């Protein structure tokens, strides 16, 4: 009985060693294939970055973001609804070429504009405009009385 158990255990060990050698080769092959694919992925990502950089240099810059810096009667807190309504007035400039924008129009879109919200009216004055991929408006908002509008 011990003899059969010894042959059985010996057979298991030999079988495991043979299986391990075949699987070991396969695992090593897969490991190196994975490493080669990592290197190839890195190379392709670098190529894509380079192509994107070249394409950005060829395309004219466009307005990608609009920032509104609104001061309200000396306060830095501005009602969110006012900011949203002002943004609605200038959101059409997003995606436009920076160099093709008519500069007086960019300034005059908001200068001396009256924005109405519920029962309030605000008179906007443009203090400065910074043109670039990020278009920045510096505005002064004053509450206006109804008598001023008549």
BALO-105009 format. One record per atom (N, C-alpha, C): residue in three letters; x, y, z. Coordinates in steps of 0.1 Angstrom, whole numbers, plus 5000, padded with zeros to 4 digits. Layout:
N
ALAXYZ/...
***
This chain:
150
UNK500849885000/UNK500050005000/UNK500950135000/UNK501950125008/UNK502850245009/UNK503550264995/UNK503750154989/UNK504450164976/UNK503550234966/UNK502250194966/UNK501350264956/UNK501150414960/UNK501150444972/UNK501050584977/UNK502250654972/UNK503450594974/UNK504650664970/UNK504750684955/UNK504250584947/UNK504250604932/UNK503150714928/UNK502150714936/UNK501050814933/UNK501550954936/UNK502250974947/UNK502751104951/UNK503851144941/UNK504751044937/UNK505751064927/UNK505151114914/UNK504151044910/UNK503451084897/UNK502851224898/UNK502251254909/UNK501751394911/UNK502851494910/UNK503951464916/UNK505051564916/UNK505651574902/UNK505851464895/UNK506351474881/UNK505351544872/UNK504151514874/UNK503051574866/UNK503051724868/UNK503151764881/UNK503051904884/UNK504351974879/UNK505451914879/UNK506651974874/UNK506551994859/UNK506051894852/UNK505951904837/UNK504952014834/UNK503752014841/UNK502752114838/UNK503352254841/UNK504052264852/UNK504652394856/UNK505652444845/UNK506452354840/UNK507352394830/UNK506652444817/UNK505652374813/UNK504852424801/UNK504152554804/UNK503552564816/UNK502752684819/UNK503752794822/UNK504952764828/UNK505952864830/UNK506352934818/UNK506652854807/UNK507052914794/UNK505953004789/UNK504652954790/UNK503553034785/UNK503353164793/UNK503553154806/UNK503353274815/UNK504553374812/UNK505753324810/UNK506853414806/UNK506553474793/UNK506053404783/UNK505753454770/UNK504653564771/UNK503653544779/UNK502653644781/UNK503153764789/UNK504053744798/UNK504553854806/UNK505353944796/UNK506253894788/UNK506953974779/UNK506154034768/UNK505053974764/UNK504154034755/UNK503454154761/UNK503054134774/UNK502454254781/UNK503454364782/UNK504754334785/UNK505754444786/UNK505954514773/UNK505954434762/UNK506154494749/UNK504954584745/UNK503754544749/UNK502554624747/UNK502554744755/UNK503054744767/UNK503154864775/UNK504054964768/UNK505254914763/UNK506155004756/UNK505555064744/UNK504854984736/UNK504155024724/UNK503055124727/UNK502355104738/UNK501255204742/UNK501955334746/UNK503055334753/UNK503755454757/UNK504155534744/UNK504755464734/UNK505155524722/UNK504055584714/UNK502855514714/UNK501755564707/UNK501155694714/UNK501155684727/UNK500655804735/UNK501555924732/UNK502855904732/UNK503756014729/UNK503556074715/UNK503355974705/UNK503056024691/UNK501756104691/UNK500756064698/UNK499456134698/UNK499656274704/UNK500356284715/UNK500656414722/UNK501356504712/UNK502356454705/UNK503056534695/UNK502156584684/UNK501356494679/UNK500456534668/UNK499456634673/UNK498956624685/UNK497956724691/UNK498656854692/UNK499856854697/UNK500656984698/UNK500857054685/UNK501156974675/UNK501357024661/UNK500057084656/UNK498957014658/UNK497657054653/UNK497157184661/UNK497457194674/UNK497157314681/UNK497857434676/UNK499157414672/UNK499957524666/UNK499357564653/UNK498857474645/UNK498357504632/UNK496957574633/UNK496157534642/UNK494757594643/UNK494857734651/UNK494057824646/UNK494057954654/UNK493457934668/UNK493858014677/UNK493257994691/UNK491858034691/UNK491057964699/UNK489657994700/UNK489258024715/UNK488158084717/UNK487658114730/UNK487157984736/UNK487857934747/UNK487457804753/UNK486757834766/UNK486857944772/UNK486257974785/UNK485958114787/UNK484858144793/UNK484458284796/UNK484358304811/UNK485058394817/UNK485058424831/UNK484458564833/UNK483558574843/UNK482958694846/UNK483358744860/UNK483958854862/UNK484358914874/UNK483459034876/UNK482459014885/UNK481459114886/UNK481559174901/UNK481659304902/UNK481559364915/UNK480259444915/UNK479659434927/UNK478259484928/UNK478259584940/UNK478259714936/UNK478159824946/UNK479259804957/UNK480459774953/UNK481459754963/UNK481559614969/UNK480459534968/UNK480559404973/UNK481159304963/UNK481759204968/UNK482359104959/UNK481258994957/UNK480258984965/UNK479258884964/UNK478258934953/UNK477958854943/UNK477058884933/UNK475958774932/UNK474758814930/UNK473658724929/UNK473958624918/UNK473858494921/UNK474058394910/UNK473258414898/UNK471958454900/UNK471058474888/UNK471658584879/UNK472158694885/UNK472758794877/UNK473958744869/UNK474758664875/UNK475958614868/UNK475458514856/UNK474358444859/UNK473858354849/UNK473358424837/UNK472558534840/UNK471958614829/UNK473058684821/UNK474058734827/UNK475158794820/UNK475958694811/UNK476158574817/UNK476758474809/UNK475958434797/UNK474658434798/UNK473758404787/UNK473958504775/UNK474358624779/UNK474558734769/UNK475858704761/UNK476858644767/UNK478158634760/UNK478558494757/UNK477658394759/UNK478058254757/UNK478158224742/UNK477658314733/UNK477858294719/UNK479258314714/UNK480058374723/UNK481458394719/UNK482358264721/UNK481858164728/UNK482558044730/UNK482757974716/UNK483957934714/UNK484357864702/UNK484757954690/UNK484658084692/UNK484958184682/UNK486558194682/UNK487058224670/UNK488458244669/UNK488858384676/UNK489858384684/UNK490258494692/UNK490658614682/UNK491358584672/UNK491858684663/UNK490758744654/UNK489658664652/UNK488658714643/UNK487558784651/UNK487558794664/UNK486558864672/UNK486659014669/UNK485459074666/UNK485459224665/UNK485559284679/UNK486759344682/UNK487059384696/UNK485959484701/UNK485559584693/UNK484559674698/UNK483259604702/UNK482859504695/UNK481659424698/UNK481759354711/UNK482959294713/UNK483259214725/UNK483059314737/UNK483559434736/UNK483359524747/UNK481959574749/UNK481359614737/UNK479959674738/UNK478859584740/UNK479059454740/UNK478059354743/UNK477459384757/UNK478259414766/UNK477859424780/UNK477959574785/UNK478659654778/UNK478859794783/UNK477459864783/UNK477159934794/UNK475860004795/UNK474659924793/UNK474759794796/UNK473659704794/UNK472759704807/UNK471459684806/UNK470659674817/UNK470059534817/UNK470259464829/UNK469859324830/UNK468759324840/UNK467659264837/UNK466459254846/UNK466359114852/UNK466159114865/UNK465958994872/UNK464759014881/UNK463658934879/UNK462458944888/UNK462059094889/UNK462259144901/UNK461859284903/UNK463059384904/UNK464259334901/UNK465459414902/UNK466059434888/UNK466659554886/UNK467359584874/UNK468859624878/UNK469759584869/UNK471159614872/UNK471659674859/UNK472459784861/UNK473159854850/UNK474559804850/UNK475059754839/UNK476359694838/UNK477359794832/UNK478559814837/UNK479559884831/UNK480759794830/UNK481359794818/UNK482559714815/UNK483759794819/UNK484559734829/UNK485759804833/UNK486959764825/UNK486959634821/UNK488059574813/UNK487659444807/UNK488259414796/UNK488059284789/UNK489459234785/UNK489659104789/UNK490959044785/UNK490658934775/UNK491158944763/UNK490958854752/UNK491958744752/UNK491558624749/UNK492458514748/UNK491658394748/UNK492258274750/UNK491558154750/UNK490558154762/UNK490958224772/UNK489958254783/UNK489558404782/UNK488358424779/UNK487858564778/UNK487358604792/UNK487958714797/UNK487658764811/UNK486958904810/UNK485858914816/UNK485159044817/UNK485259094831/UNK485659214833/UNK485559284846/UNK484459384845/UNK483359354853/UNK482159434852/UNK481859494866/UNK481159614865/UNK480659684877/UNK479059674875/UNK478359624885/UNK476959614884/UNK476359704894/UNK475459794890/UNK474759884899/UNK473259864898/UNK472559864910/UNK471159854910/UNK470659984904/UNK469759974894/UNK469160094888/UNK467760114892/UNK467360234894/UNK465960264898/UNK465160274886/UNK463860254887/UNK462960254875/UNK462860394869/UNK463060504877/UNK463060634872/UNK464160664862/UNK465260594863/UNK466360614854/UNK466060564840/UNK465260464839/UNK464960404827/UNK463960484818/UNK463160564824/UNK462160644817/UNK462660764810/
***
